[in-house]
Each structure stands twice: as C-alpha cells, then as structure tokens.
Amino acid sequence: MEFQILENIKPVKTAGFKVYTLAETASTNTDVLNLAKAGAPDSIVVYAKKQTQGRGRMNRVWESKPEQSLAFTILLRPSKDEQAFLFRFTALAALALAEVLDENYGLAAKLKWPNDVLLNGAKVCGILTETLWQGTCAEALAIGMGVNLGKQAYESAKPLRYQAISLEEVTGQLVPPLVLLEAILKRVSQLRPQMGSIEFIQKWNGKLAFKGEKVKTINEKGETESFRLIGIQDDAALLLEDAHGKLRQLYSSEISLSSS
C-alpha cells in the first residue's frame, strides 16, 4: 500500500484497529479516502493531533487544536450484508461515543439525527461519513469524528450554527484523547455486529435527542419546516409528524428544537 503521509509511521493496534497518529494534517477524512483508493483494508484509523481543514456536513470547515479536540477518521469496508444498512454507520459511531460517555464518565449523551452527539443540549461531537462508491455498492466508508475535549475546541468554528460544549466544561477536566479514542474504537467493534438488528435501532431510539418534541428541519437550501419528532425507522430515516397528523420520513436534513 503506497500512501506517502503514513510512511515511517508505525500504527498502534487496538480493538482490532490499526491507528496511525499524525502530528498535523489538513483532513483525516481526506487522508482515509486516499488510503481507501490506494487499497487500504478495513479497520484503519487516522488520528491527527492537529487538523487544519476539518470539514463537516454542508461544507463547514474548522481547525482542531492539540489536546483540545479528538479528530480521527475510521476506514470501514462494508460487507455484502452491511450494504443493506449503510445509513446506520454514522449512528454506529455516534452510539459508540454516547455509550462510552455514559458508562465511563456518567454523562447522559443524546444523538441529534443524523450526525451529532449532544451533552446538556449542546454539541460535543460532529460526525461526517463519506463514501467511496463502486457502482451502486459502497466500497469504503470514511467515518470522521470531531470530539470537543477542551474549551478551545470549537473557537475556530465560530460563528456556530449550533451551540457547542466540551467535555472539559462538563467534567471539569481534560480527557486524554488517546484514552477516549481507544474506548470509542472498542465500542465500535462491539456494536458493529449488531447493526443489522432491531436492537441496534432500539438503542439508537433510546438515545435520540428531541424525541416527542416539536422540531424544525432545515434542508441544504435553508428551507425550514416544523414537525413533532417520533423516532428512528428501521431504514434509519427520521419519522416526523406534521401539524395535521401526517407522517413524514426524512433521509437528509438537519433538525433543531423549534424554539432554538
């Protein structure tokens, strides 16, 4: 496998993953997509102490600072069976973090569909999943996560579209990035075999933010609509109810509380 940025970097093996640590990179998602194109196998992770051009949904860009953010991307190659539920991979990463925060730190994290993790109603982690396609099949997924460890983690992203928070602000201490990374990867390994099950959807619904509340949706054109959030369907769509009691399935958009 030829990929210049990882030359002379010895990976650390944890929870079935090979983790490559970079002092600095523009985007771990870009690095992993290039690795995938070069033929890298499943379960490769690129972690950057500093990321200068991290990106999120709707082309948002930010910089992650050492010790203040945990910025990494996981390379997964979906199996034949997993092709049927590709939309669940973002939830796999989000649920892994939420369960780690709950069990290891006593924090009640919630999942804001489709790709954010919340603490106390504010964003502590954003996830961007990008796909390398071969025809109609997903050849590889780059699942990028950016976790706010310290108070300075989201300064470069201002003005913020959604209120942010850091683990330091909630716990009173800086969580070591590699400790959290290892815990997340272990949980991803445990949850991945469950992705095709009803139990996985039930876990997702159990941590879903704004369930039963009135929310507004925002599409890529900036258009908004108001609904009551019902839950997650088996196909990972968000189930909503409009003011007339009509149900709507949502596959791509953003949501927030209607009062925000």
Order of alpha helices (4+ residues) and beta strands (2+ residues): beta-beta-alpha-beta-beta-beta-beta-alpha-beta-beta-beta-beta-alpha-alpha-alpha-beta-beta-beta-beta-beta
